[in-house]
Amino acid sequence: MKLISRKQFLAQSKKFGLYFAFSSFSCLDAFGQKPPYRNIQPSPTEEDLFSYITQTAGQFDADLYKKLLGAANEFKEGDDLLGIAAENPQQRATARKLLSNTKIGSLVQHPIFEDNLYRLIQKTTLYDEKYQDWTMGDLKAFILEEDEQAVKAVMPYLSSDVIACVVKLMSNQELLQTGSKIFNVLPNSKIGSKGYLGARVQPNSPTDNTEDIIWQVFNAWSFAVGDLLLGTNPVSSNPDSVAKIEAALYDVLKTFRLQEQMPNCVLSHIDIQAKVEQEHPGSTGIWFQSLAGTVEANQTFDVTIEKMIRYAKQRNGQYGLYIETGQGADFTNGHGEGFDMVIHEARKYGFLRALKTYMSQNDQHPPTSFLNNVAGFIGPEVFRTKEQLVRCCLEDITMGKLHGLTIGLDICSTLHMDIDLDDLNWCIDEIMPANPAYFMALPTKNDPMLSYLTTSFSDHIRVREKFNYKVEDTIWQFFKDLEIIDEDNQPTKHFGDPIWVYYQYCKQKNDHRSKEDIYAEGQAAIERIKSRGVNIAEGYGKHYWDLNPGLAAEVESLYQDAKVSIWTEMNADFVLSIPAALRVFTVSTDRKDYVYHPESGEKITSQSLSALREMRSSWKGESPEIQIIISDGLNARAIMDDGHLFPYLEHLQNELAVNNYHLSKQPVIIKNGRVRAGYHCGQYIFGEAGKQQEKRGIIHIIGERPGSGHHNFSAYLTVSSKDLWAKGEIDHDITRVVSGISDTALQPKIAASETVSIINQLFHQA
């Protein structure tokens, strides 16, 4: 396919109504060198993990234990970076044989990592002595051979680590077999039942515009998709903005009298949702939070066990908690603790299972809660191939179901993974026989805000047709009442027409205007939405499950644009055009090293650190309050495109001056830089022990993940005391982000004002 320029692409997208938006996050990651684990040698047939370790090391060896459990996994880049992946199939077979011979009781007596989250999971796992003598091979055979009722009777006695370990022993076919046998159904619903596939409508907007959001809901329902949740990822976590979106989503549900069939949710931090509920009682639906597998990793999300238990106890209505997780999130945030991603992931499920026990204490009928596994969102440092994505999804479905949870999937891929649009279809088809409870639903595979590939409305239609999956019964009847589906369960002439759904919405609100007037209003709304970079899918191609040809072509063009953007490097002439810039480098050897080994983009070279120290020395003890840092990130074009960086810098510098901030005269330019590279710079230029009261901040401008066509950049804002900068402990939990900045999305001038507003908050908060 011929590549077109960004301006041409966006112009054509507007023309065809396919104008795309921005991504919200760059990939955030940190981990160290591979540990020097021992090689794994063949072992006698009946030997278990612990006799092998004692024979090999002379005593129990925690590092060898981690290596053996990691080696039992199918290969993934994330485990390899931690140094615990099997080096060859023979090592993997040996590790699995040892694990298969190991008793459940022995695993329980040897926790691979112990913290308060592990202890909570153990506390909320039932205990029966009779299961302790089962080997892991016995457990695997029991799960595969017995019926659902028998397996469910044992599940509450299985700890998260035991569930993770039995999954390691299963082939893909065995994981499919287990997934297709165990079902955990939501209360008063068919979602999670055998033969049903639900949908979370994910109506994301690059500007949190409620018109963008509710029209994507109309769009989903026009394709008879969307029976689980209306859940949007917000750009801003401002409580007023979150409240406004919650109200808009709830209004749609209430207008169609669906508020007791599915909840609304704005996926901000749970603290923000609680604040909105306190200020606007009854406005929030289910409460969202991302969870991690260790206490320290949860701290990255500003989450504690105590906080989540407190919130769980508050969820005593119909809707409880919506939890998202994903393999690799812990170690990419610097908290791998030397053990593998499968066990990390299982412990997240154990966390939710534990929280459900606190909710169930409030009501005889506990609130509806469910889990979403976001596999593939982080990038190639976790896993790179379509085969690994399938394996990850099958592992997670099985672990979720064995924890007694209703689990859905975000079958997704970032644009810098080795997975294309056709590959994603293949992955979906490989996974579907395991019957996850639901997956995401967007107008196209491309998310207009997060810039990653996921599942579209048309994917739902295709999968339902191919695998004979159903929509939740009550909502299917709703689609019939909307006249989207006829009495023979076939699409009507209104199928794929979001304005028809809007027309029905207006009628429900007793709007007596003519159909023609409402359609004209709806068409104008769609044009506005497209101009803001949000897709609306209208009509279809040869089959009901095909995108219309124009939209399909633009999605492919967008994919190709992203691939070019990822490998584009910040050129020397552009750097020279930035006045007084200090150029520094990360330890990435080249662009490929940076993309595939993200940790290399987080540390600054020793030569560059010397340059930073020289800049600090030039301040002669009078350090500025704010340092601007500019990195290429995953899209150097986002920084270099006309109308991007320089208008933002101009307005930013002016507003900082008006607010009387002392700004460094030398911006720092980082080649192959990630977010944590900015923290590394801040440590060396601002760190000063004993200066706890003196705050200093960085504004780190960085190219976002490509995929939207806009080439957006973000500004990561971090303010802390000199003392904390010196300790090198600054991380994402204190950082705020202004994202989606470009000449075609969030305008640089507006973004600069938002940046300074947040900087003011950060400098003046206690």
FENWOZI-V826668 format. One record per pair of residues at least 4 apart in sequence whose ideal C-beta (glycine too) atoms are under 8 Angstrom apart, sorted by the first residue. I is the first residue (numbers start at 1). J is the second residue. Records with the same first field share a line. If there is no record, write none. Layout:
# FENWOZI-V826668
I->J  J
This chain:
# FENWOZI-V826668
1->556  557  560
3->557  560  561  564
4->8  9  12  557  561
5->9
6->10  561  637  641  709  710  711
7->11
8->12
9->13  554  557  558  561  709
10->14  19  20  709  710  744
11->15
12->16  18  554
13->17  18  19  20  530  554  709
14->19  530  531
16->550  551  554
17->526  527  530  536  538
18->530  535  550  551  554  555
19->530  531  532  533  534  535
20->446  448  533  534  535  554  558  708  709  710
21->204  205  206  448  449  532  533  534  708  710  740  745
22->206  448  449  451  533  704  708  710  712  739  740  742  745  746
23->447  449  450  451  452  704  705  706  707  708  712  739  740
24->233  235  449  450  451  704  714  737  739  740
25->450  704  705  714  737  739
26->633  634  674  675  702  703  704  705  714
27->332  378  379  381  414  598  634  674  705
28->332  333  674  675  676  732
29->332  333  334  378  379  381  598  599  602  674  676
30->332  333  334  599  602  676
31->81  82  331  332  334  336  599
32->599
34->80  81  82  83
35->63  82  83  84  338
36->83
37->63  64  66  67  83  84
38->56  57  61  63  64  67
39->87  91
40->67  68  71  86  87  91  94  95
41->56  94
42->90  94
43->47  52  94  97  98
45->97
46->101
47->51  52  55  98  101
48->52  98  101  102  103  106  135
49->53  65  68  69  98  99  101  102  106
50->54  60  102  106  110
51->55
52->56  68  98
53->57  60  61  64  65  68
54->58  59  60
56->61  64
57->61  64
60->65  110
61->65
62->66  112
63->67  338
64->68
65->69  110  112
66->70  84  112  338  339  340
67->71  83  84
68->72  95  98  99
69->73  84  95  99  112  165  168  339  340  343
70->79  82  84  85  86  339  340
71->84  85  86  87  91  92  94  95
72->86  92  95  96  99  165  168  169
73->79  85  86  92  168  340  341  342
74->92  388  391
75->79  80  85  86  92  388
76->80  85  327  341  382  383  388  391  392
77->81  380  381  382  383  384  388
78->82  327  328  331  332  341  381  382  383
79->84  85  340  341
80->84  85
81->331  381  597  599
82->331  336  338  339  340
84->338  339  340
86->91  92  95
87->91
88->92
89->93
90->94
91->95
92->96
93->97
94->98
95->99
96->100  168  169
97->101
98->102
99->136  165  168  169
100->135  136  137  140  169
101->135  136  137
102->106  107  135  136
103->107  132  133  134  135  136
104->108  131  132  133  134  135  136  139  162
105->109  132  133
106->110
107->136  161  162  165
108->122  132  159  161  162
111->118  161
112->161  339  343
113->118  294  337  338  339
114->118  119
115->119  294  295  296
116->120  295  305
117->121  293  294  295  298  305  347  351
118->122  347
119->123
120->124  305  350  351  354
121->125  159  160  347  350  351  353  354
122->159
123->354
124->350  353  354  357
125->156  157  158  159  160  350
126->156  157
127->157
128->132  157
131->154  157  158
134->138  139  142
135->139
136->140  162  165  166  169
137->141  169
138->142
139->143  158  162  166
140->144  166  169  170  174
141->145
142->146  150  151  154
143->151  166  178  402
144->170  174  177  178
146->150  151
147->151  181
148->152  181  182  183
149->153
150->154
151->155  181  182  402
152->182  404
154->158
155->402  403  404
156->404
158->162  163  166  402
159->163  350
160->164  343  346  347  349  350  353  399  403
161->165  343  346  347
162->166
163->167  346  349  399  402  403
164->168  342  343  345  346  347  399
165->169  343
166->170  402
167->175  342  346  395  398  399  402
168->342
170->174  175  178  398
171->175
172->176  390  391  394  430
173->177
174->178
175->179  394  395  397  398  434
176->180  394  433  434
177->181
178->182  398  401  402  434
179->394  397  398  401  433  434  435  436
180->194  433  434  435
182->398  401  402
183->192  193  194  401  435
184->192  401  404  405  406  407  437
185->189  190  191  192  193  406
186->191  192  368  370  406  437
187->365  366  368
189->368  472  474
190->196  470  472  473
191->196  198  227  228  406  437  438  472
192->196  198  370  406  437
194->435
195->435  468  469  470
196->437  469  470  471  472
197->432  435  436  437  438  439  460  463  464  467  469  470  471
198->227  228  408  437  438  471  472
199->220  225  226  227  228  438  439  440  441  460  471
200->226  228  229  230  231  372  408  438  439  440  441
201->216  217  220  225  226  229  230  231  441
202->231  232  233  440  441  442  447  454
203->212  213  214  215  216  217  220  230  232  442
204->213  216  232  233  442  447  448  449  450  534
205->209  210  212  213  232  235  448  449  532  534
206->212  235  448  449  532  533  534  708  710  712  740  745  746
207->212  235  532  740  745  746
208->213  234  235  236  241  244  245
209->213  529  532  534
210->214  244  245  248
211->215  525  528  529
212->216  529  532  534
213->217  232  245  248  249
214->218  248  249  251  252
215->219  498  502  525  526  529  536
216->220  442  443  534  536
217->221  226  230  249  252
218->222  498  499  501  502  505
219->223  443  457  498  501  536  537
220->225  226  441  443  457
221->225  226  479  482  484  498  501
222->484  494  495  496  497  498  500  501
223->457  458  460  461  484  495  496  537
224->461  471  476  479  484  485  491  495
225->441  457  460  461  471
226->230  262  441  475
227->261  262  471  472  475  476
228->262  370  408  437  438  472
229->262  263  264  265  285  286  322
230->249  252  253  262  263  264  265  285
231->264  265  266  267  286  288  322
232->245  249  265  266  267
233->267  449  450
234->241  242  245  266  267  268
235->449  739  740
236->241  242
237->241  242  268  269  272
238->242
239->243  272  275  276  279
240->244
241->245
242->246  266  268  272  273  276
243->247  276  279  280  283
244->248
245->249  266
246->250  264  266  276  280  283  284  285
247->251  280  283
248->252
249->253  264  265  266  285
250->254  259  264  283  285
251->255
252->256  264  505
253->258  259  261  262  263  264  285
254->258  259
255->505  508  509
256->478  505  508
258->262  475  478
259->263  285
260->318
261->472  474  475  478
262->475
263->285  286  318  319  322  368
264->284  285  286
265->284  285  286  287  288  322
266->273  276  284  288
267->288  322  324
268->272  273  288
269->273  289  301  302
270->274  287  288  289  303  307  308  311
271->275  302  307
272->276
273->277  284  287  288
274->278  287  311  314
275->279
276->280  283  284
277->281  282  283  284
280->284
285->319
286->319  320  321  322  368  369
287->311  315  319  320  321  322
288->321  322  323  324
289->301  303  308  311  321  322  323  324
290->301  303  323  324  325  329
291->298  301  303  308  323  324  325  348  351  352
292->297  298  300  301  303  325  329  330  333  335  344  348
293->297  330  343  344  345  346  347  348  351
294->298  330  335  337  344  347
295->299  304  305
296->300  335  337
297->301  329  330  333  335  344
298->303  304  305
299->303  304  733
300->333  334  335  731  732  733
301->733
302->733
303->307  308
304->308
305->309  351
306->310
307->311
308->312  351  355
309->313  355  358
310->314
311->315  321
312->320  321  355  356  358  359
313->358  359  361  362
315->319  320  321  359  362  367  369
316->359  362  363  367
317->367
318->367  368
319->367  368
320->356  359  366  367  368  369
321->352  355  356  359  367  369
322->369  370  372
323->348  351  352  369  370  371  372
324->371  372  373  374  410
325->329  345  348  349  371  372  373  374  396
326->345  373  374  375  376  377  378
327->341  342  344  345  375  382  383  392  395  396
328->332  341  378  381  382  383
329->333  344  378
330->335  336  337  341  344
331->335  336  341  344
332->378  381  382  598
333->731  732
334->731
336->344
339->343  344
340->344
341->345  382
342->346  395  399
343->347
344->348
345->349  373  395  396  399
346->350  399  403
347->351
348->352
349->353  371  399  400  403  405  407
350->354  403
351->355
352->356  369  371  403  405
353->357  403  404  405
354->358
355->359  369
356->360  366  369
357->361
358->362
359->363  366  367  369
360->366
362->366  367
363->367
369->405  406
370->405  406  407  408  437  438
371->400  405  406  407  408
372->407  408  409  410
373->393  396  397  400  407  408  409  410
374->410  412
375->389  392  393  396  409  410  411  412
376->382  383  389  392  410  411  412  413  414  417  419  452
377->410  412  414  450  452
378->382  414
379->414  416  417  598
380->384  414  416  417  418  595  596
381->596  597  598  599
383->388  389  392  417
384->388  417  418  596
385->389  418  419
386->390  418  419  423  424  426  427
387->391
388->392
389->393  411  413  419  427
390->394  427  430  431
391->395
392->396
393->397  409  411  427  431  434  436
394->398  431  434
395->399
396->400  407  409
397->401  407  409  431  434  436
398->402  434
399->403
400->405  406  407
401->405  407
406->437
407->436  437
408->436  437  438  439
409->431  436  438  439
410->439  440  454  455
411->424  427  428  431  439  440  454  455
412->424  440  452  453  454  455
413->417  419  423  424  452  453
414->452  453  705
415->451  452  453  559  562  563  566  705  706  707
416->566  595  634  705
419->423  424  427  453
420->424  559
421->425  445  453  555  556  559
422->426
423->427
424->428  445  453
425->429  459
426->430
427->431
428->432  455  459  463
429->463  466
431->436
432->436  463  466  467  469
433->467
435->469
439->455  459  460
440->454  455
441->455  456  457  460
442->446  447  448  454  455  456  457  535
443->456  457  534  535  536  537
444->456  535  537  547  551  555
445->453  454  455  456  459  555
446->451  452  453  535  555  558  559  707  708
447->451  452  453  454  707
448->533  534  535  708
449->708  740
450->705
451->562  704  705  706  707  708  712
452->705  707
453->559  707
455->459  460
456->460  537  547
457->461  537
458->462  537  540  545  546  547
459->463  545
460->464
461->465  544  545
462->466  543  545
463->467  469
464->468  469  470  471
465->544  545
470->476
471->475  476  479
472->476
473->477
474->478
475->479
476->480  485  489
477->481
478->482
479->484  485
480->484  485  486  487
482->494  500  501  504
483->492  494  500  504
484->491  492  494  495  500  501
485->489  490  491  492  495
486->490  491  492
491->495  496  544
494->500
495->540  544
496->537  538  539  540  544
497->501  538  539
498->502  522  526  536  538
499->503  518  519  522  523  526
500->504
501->505
502->506  518  522  525
503->507  515  518  519  522
504->508
505->509
506->511  513  518
507->511
511->518
513->517  518
514->518
515->519
516->520
517->521
518->522
519->523
520->524
521->525
522->526
523->527
524->528
525->529
526->530  536  538
527->531
528->532
529->534  536
530->534  535  536
532->745
533->708  709  710  744  745
535->551
537->547  548  551
538->548
539->548
540->544  545  546  547  548
541->546  547  548  549  552
542->546
546->552
547->551  552  555
548->552
549->553
550->554
551->555
552->556
553->557
554->558
555->559
556->560
557->561
558->562  707  708  709
559->563  707
560->564
561->565  706  709
562->566  705  706  707
563->567
564->568
565->634  635  636  637  638  706  711
566->595  634  635  706
567->591  595
568->635  636  637
569->591  632  636  671
570->574  575  632  636  639  640  669  671
571->575  640
572->576
573->577
574->578  639  640
575->581  583  669
576->581
578->630  645  667  669
580->665  666  667
581->630  666  667  668  669
582->611  612  615  666  667  668  669
583->669  671
584->604  605  608  611  612  668  669  670  671  681
585->604  605  607  608  670  671  672
586->594  600  601  602  603  604  605  608  670  671  672  673  674  677
587->600  603  604  605
588->593  594  597  600  601  672
589->593  600
590->594  672
591->595  672
592->596
593->597  600  672
594->598  600  601  672
595->634
598->602  674
599->603
600->672
601->672  673  674  677
602->674  675  676  677  680
603->677  680
604->608  609  612  670  677  680  681  684
605->609
606->610
607->611
608->612
609->613  684
610->614
611->615
612->616  668  681  684  685
613->617  684  685
614->618
615->619  664  666  668  685
616->623  684  685
619->623  624
623->685  686  696
624->662  663  664  665  696
625->661  662  663  695  696  697  763
626->656  661  662  663  664  696  697  698  699  759
627->664  667  668  681  682  685  686  696  697  698  699
628->649  652  663  664  667  668  698  699  701
629->667  668  669  670  673  677  678  681  698  699  700  701
630->639  645  667  668  669  670  700  701  702
631->639  669  670  671  672  673  674  677  678  700  701  702  703
632->636  639  670  671  672  673  702  703
633->638  639  673  674  702  703  704  713  714
634->703  704  705  706
635->639  703  704  705  706  711  712  713
636->640  703
637->641  703  706  711
638->644  703  704  706  711  712  713  742
639->644  645  701  703  713
640->644  645
641->711  742  743
642->743
643->647  742  743  748
644->648  711  713  741  742  743  748
645->649  701  713  748
646->650
647->651  743  748  749
648->652  701  713  715  741  748  749  751  752
649->653  667
650->654
651->655  748  749  752  753
652->656  699  752  755  756
653->657  663
654->658  752
655->659  752  753  755  756
656->661  663  756  759
657->661  663
659->756  759  760
661->759
668->681
670->677  678  681
673->677  678  702
674->702
675->679  700  702  716  732  735
676->680  731
677->681
678->682  698  700  702  716  718
679->683  698  718  728  730  731
680->684  728
681->685  698
682->686  687  696  698  718  725  730
683->687  725  726  728  730
686->696  698  722  725  726
687->722  725  726  727  728
688->694  722  723  725  726
689->722  723  726
690->723
691->721  722  723  726
692->721  722  723  724
693->721
694->721  722
695->719  720  721  722  763
696->719  720  721  722  725
697->717  718  719  720  759  762  763
698->716  717  718
699->715  716  717  755  759
700->715  716  717  718
701->713  714  715
702->713  714  715  716
703->711  713
704->712  713  714  739  740
706->711
708->712  745
710->740  742  744  745
711->742
712->739  740  741  742  745  746
713->741  742
714->737  738  739  740  741
715->737  738  739  741  751  755
716->735  736  737
717->735  736  737  738  755  758  759  762
718->730  734  735  736  762
719->734  759  762  763
720->724  725  730  734
721->725
722->726
723->727
724->729  730
725->730
730->734  735
731->735
736->758  762
738->746  751  754  755  758
739->746
740->745  746
741->745  746  747  748  751
742->746  748
743->747  748
746->750  751
747->751
748->752
749->753
750->754
751->755
752->756
753->757
754->758
755->759
756->760
757->761
758->762
759->763
760->764
761->765
